Amino acid sequence: MNWEIEQNTRCTLDILSQQTGLTANTLSKIFTRSVAVDKRSLYACFSVFNLDLDGQDYLSVSPGGLPLH
């Protein structure tokens, strides 16, 4: 569901959390891009906005934090 467009209202972290099944903390990490999150969380978050993600939309990193090529 595209909450902001379909409901013509702003979407809070609490509403997004209910829609995605993700915690508000995880959503904050995604939107601030400050910490790595798992791919499942990205897909869950962006599917609420009817967005499809592909490999160019995110960066995969190794456990040590280095980008994977």
SULGIGI-V618893 format. One record per helix or strand of 2 or more residues. SS is the DSSP state (~ for helix, > for strand). FROM is the first residue (numbers start at 1). TO is the last residue. If there is no record, write none. Layout:
# SULGIGI-V618893
((SS/FROM/TO) (SS/FROM/TO))
This chain:
# SULGIGI-V618893
((~/3/7) (~/13/20) (~/24/32) (~/39/47))
